[in-house]
């Protein structure tokens, strides 16, 4: 965001920033925007917080002898399922694959 704003200001003025620097700023801006919108970062962070709260609750129950180790491991497995896989968003033109990675 910062590089795209700086780029917009730099292009509007005469010789504030050298041409090669504006090219670098444009590249960084495009790359970071592409990465942010290729992954659903908001949903991923929400899933991570949900998984963390779930496993933290289980650890507290275990520490206070309210559950045994097998039940704690079940909670751990459930937390892993909350995280899920990372999905790539497909562009309107079909530019990226819809595969998933861990």
C-alpha positions as CSV (number, residue, x, y, z in Angstrom):
1,X,0.0,0.0,0.0
2,X,2.8,2.4,1.0
3,X,4.8,1.7,-2.2
4,X,1.8,2.2,-4.5
5,X,0.9,5.5,-2.8
6,X,4.5,6.7,-3.0
7,X,4.6,5.6,-6.6
8,X,1.5,7.7,-7.4
9,X,3.1,10.7,-5.8
10,X,6.4,10.1,-7.5
11,X,4.9,9.8,-10.9
12,X,3.0,13.1,-10.6
13,X,6.1,15.1,-9.9
14,X,9.2,15.9,-12.0
15,X,12.3,13.9,-11.1
16,X,11.5,13.4,-7.4
17,X,12.4,9.7,-7.8
18,X,14.6,8.1,-10.5
19,X,12.9,6.0,-13.1
20,X,14.4,2.7,-11.9
21,X,13.1,3.4,-8.4
22,X,9.6,3.9,-9.7
23,X,9.8,0.7,-11.6
24,X,10.9,-1.1,-8.4
25,X,8.0,0.5,-6.5
26,X,5.6,-0.6,-9.1
27,X,6.9,-4.1,-9.0
28,X,6.7,-4.3,-5.2
29,X,3.2,-2.8,-5.2
30,X,1.9,-5.3,-7.8
31,X,3.6,-8.3,-6.2
32,X,2.3,-7.5,-2.7
33,X,-1.2,-6.8,-4.0
34,X,-1.2,-10.1,-5.9
35,X,0.0,-12.1,-2.9
36,X,-2.6,-10.5,-0.6
37,X,-5.5,-11.2,-2.9
38,X,-4.3,-14.7,-4.0
39,X,-4.7,-16.0,-0.4
40,X,-7.7,-15.3,1.7
41,X,-5.7,-13.9,4.6
42,X,-8.6,-12.7,6.7
43,X,-10.3,-16.1,6.7
44,X,-7.0,-17.8,7.3
45,X,-6.2,-15.6,10.4
46,X,-9.7,-16.1,11.7
47,X,-9.2,-19.9,11.5
48,X,-5.8,-19.7,13.2
49,X,-7.3,-17.7,16.1
50,X,-10.2,-20.2,16.4
51,X,-7.8,-23.1,16.5
52,X,-5.5,-21.4,19.0
53,X,-8.4,-20.7,21.4
54,X,-9.6,-24.3,21.0
55,X,-6.3,-25.9,21.8
56,X,-5.6,-23.4,24.6
57,X,-8.9,-24.3,26.2
58,X,-7.9,-28.0,26.0
59,X,-4.5,-27.4,27.5
60,X,-6.1,-25.6,30.5
61,X,-8.5,-28.4,31.0
62,X,-5.7,-30.9,30.9
63,X,-3.6,-28.9,33.4
64,X,-6.5,-28.8,35.8
65,X,-7.0,-32.6,35.5
66,X,-10.4,-32.3,33.9
67,X,-9.4,-34.3,30.8
68,X,-6.9,-37.0,30.1
69,X,-4.2,-37.2,27.4
70,X,-6.3,-39.0,24.7
71,X,-8.9,-36.3,25.0
72,X,-6.2,-33.6,24.7
73,X,-5.0,-35.2,21.5
74,X,-8.6,-35.2,20.1
75,X,-8.7,-31.4,20.8
76,X,-5.4,-31.0,19.0
77,X,-6.7,-32.9,16.0
78,X,-9.8,-30.7,16.0
79,X,-7.7,-27.6,16.1
80,X,-5.7,-28.8,13.1
81,X,-9.0,-29.3,11.2
82,X,-10.0,-25.7,12.0
83,X,-6.8,-24.5,10.2
84,X,-7.6,-26.4,7.0
85,X,-5.7,-26.0,3.8
86,X,-4.5,-22.9,2.1
87,X,-6.5,-22.2,-1.0
88,X,-5.5,-20.1,-3.9
89,X,-8.1,-17.9,-5.3
90,X,-8.8,-18.2,-9.0
91,X,-8.8,-15.0,-11.0
92,X,-11.6,-14.1,-13.3
93,X,-9.4,-15.0,-16.3
94,X,-8.4,-18.3,-14.7
95,X,-4.8,-17.2,-14.1
96,X,-4.1,-19.2,-10.9
97,X,-4.7,-22.8,-10.1
98,X,-7.3,-23.8,-7.7
99,X,-5.1,-26.3,-5.9
100,X,-4.4,-26.4,-2.2
101,X,-1.2,-26.6,-0.2
102,X,-0.4,-27.1,3.4
